Amino acid sequence: MKNKKYDAIVEKHKPKENRGSHALIAFLVGGILGVCAELLLEGYTQWFDLSRSEATVYMLVTFIFLASLFTALGFFDKMVSFARCGLLIPITGFAHSMTSAAIEYRKEGPVYGVGSNLFKLAGTVILYGVVSAWFFGMIRYLLEIGG
C-alpha cells in the first residue's frame, strides 16, 4: 500500500512533457541547421571554386568543428536542452558526444582517459553504421546479381 501511495505522489508532481512543442522546436532547429548547411555549402562552392562534393566535406568539417568548440566552451548542452534532437541527430551530435567524452576523461591522461573513453558513446554509432552499411550493401549486391 505504501508503494502505491508513493507512486501516486510522484506521478502527481512529475513535470509534464509537452511532446508536440518539443517536436516542433526540434523540427525547426533541424531545418535551420539544414538551411545553414546549404548556405555554407553554396558559399564554399562559390568562394573557393570547389565542386559540390568537395564543398560538402568542408561544410561537414565546419559543423564538426563548431559543435566541438561549443561543447568545449560549455554552451552546446544549453543549446541542446532547448533544441533537443534538432541538434543531436545530425553530425553535430556525434561531434558533441566525442568531444564531451574527451573533456570528461582528460585528467586520466591521453591513453587511459581520452583514448579509452573517446569512443564509448560514439563507438556504438560507428559499429551499427558499419554493420548496417555492410548489410544493405550485400542486399544491393545480391539484387544486382539476381536482377
C-alpha positions in Angstrom: 0.0 0.0 0.0 2.9 2.3 0.8 4.4 2.0 -2.6 1.2 2.7 -4.4 0.7 5.9 -2.4 4.3 7.0 -3.1 3.9 6.3 -6.8 0.7 8.4 -6.9 2.5 11.3 -5.2 5.5 11.0 -7.7 3.2 10.9 -10.7 1.3 13.9 -9.4 4.4 16.0 -9.1 6.3 14.7 -12.1 6.7 17.5 -14.7 4.5 17.0 -17.7 6.3 16.8 -21.1 4.9 18.6 -24.0 6.0 16.4 -26.9 4.2 18.5 -29.5 6.2 21.6 -28.8 9.4 19.7 -28.4 8.9 18.0 -31.8 8.1 21.4 -33.4 11.2 23.0 -31.9 13.4 20.1 -32.9 11.9 20.2 -36.4 12.5 24.0 -36.8 16.0 23.9 -35.3 17.0 21.0 -37.5 15.6 22.8 -40.5 17.5 25.9 -39.7 20.6 23.8 -39.3 19.9 22.3 -42.8 19.5 25.8 -44.3 22.7 27.0 -42.7 24.5 23.9 -44.1 23.1 24.6 -47.5 24.2 28.3 -47.4 27.7 27.2 -46.2 27.9 24.7 -48.9 26.9 27.2 -51.6 29.4 29.7 -50.1 32.3 27.2 -50.1 31.4 26.3 -53.7 31.5 30.0 -54.9 34.2 31.5 -52.6 36.8 28.8 -53.1 35.7 27.5 -56.5 35.1 24.0 -55.2 33.0 21.2 -56.6 29.8 20.4 -54.6 31.3 17.2 -53.3 34.5 18.9 -52.1 32.5 21.7 -50.6 30.4 19.2 -48.7 33.5 17.9 -46.9 34.4 21.4 -45.8 30.9 22.1 -44.7 30.8 18.9 -42.6 34.2 19.7 -41.1 32.9 23.2 -40.2 29.9 21.8 -38.4 32.0 19.2 -36.6 34.5 22.0 -35.5 31.7 24.3 -34.3 29.9 21.5 -32.3 33.2 20.5 -30.7 34.1 24.1 -30.0 30.7 24.9 -28.5 30.9 21.7 -26.4 34.4 22.7 -25.1 33.1 26.2 -24.3 30.2 24.7 -22.3 27.2 26.0 -24.1 26.3 23.2 -26.5 24.5 21.4 -23.7 22.4 24.5 -23.1 21.5 24.7 -26.8 20.6 21.0 -26.8 18.3 21.5 -23.8 16.3 23.9 -25.9 16.6 22.4 -29.3 16.6 18.7 -28.3 17.0 16.3 -31.2 17.2 19.2 -33.7 20.9 19.5 -32.8 21.7 15.9 -31.7 20.6 14.0 -34.7 22.9 15.5 -37.3 26.7 15.1 -37.3 26.9 17.8 -34.6 25.5 15.3 -32.0 28.3 12.8 -33.0 30.9 15.5 -32.6 29.4 16.6 -29.2 29.4 13.0 -27.9 33.1 12.5 -28.7 34.2 15.9 -27.5 32.4 15.7 -24.2 33.9 12.2 -23.5 37.3 13.6 -24.3 36.8 16.5 -22.0 35.4 14.4 -19.2 38.2 12.0 -19.1 41.2 14.2 -19.9 42.5 14.2 -16.3 43.1 10.5 -16.5 45.7 11.0 -19.3 45.8 10.7 -23.0 45.8 6.9 -23.2 43.7 5.7 -20.3 41.5 8.7 -20.1 40.8 10.3 -23.5 41.9 7.3 -25.7 40.0 4.6 -23.9 36.8 6.7 -23.4 36.6 8.7 -26.6 34.5 6.1 -28.4 32.3 5.0 -25.5 29.2 6.6 -26.8 30.2 7.1 -30.4 31.6 3.6 -30.8 28.1 2.1 -30.9 27.1 4.6 -33.6 30.2 3.6 -35.7 29.6 -0.1 -35.1 26.0 -0.2 -36.1 26.7 2.2 -39.0 29.3 -0.1 -40.4 27.3 -3.2 -39.9 24.1 -1.8 -41.4 26.2 -0.4 -44.4 27.6 -3.8 -45.0 24.2 -5.5 -44.7 22.5 -3.2 -47.1 25.4 -3.3 -49.4 25.1 -7.1 -49.6 21.4 -6.8 -50.3 22.1 -4.4 -53.1 24.8 -6.7 -54.5 22.6 -9.7 -54.4 19.7 -7.8 -56.0 22.1 -6.7 -58.8 23.3 -10.3 -59.4 19.8 -11.7 -59.4 18.2 -8.9 -61.5 
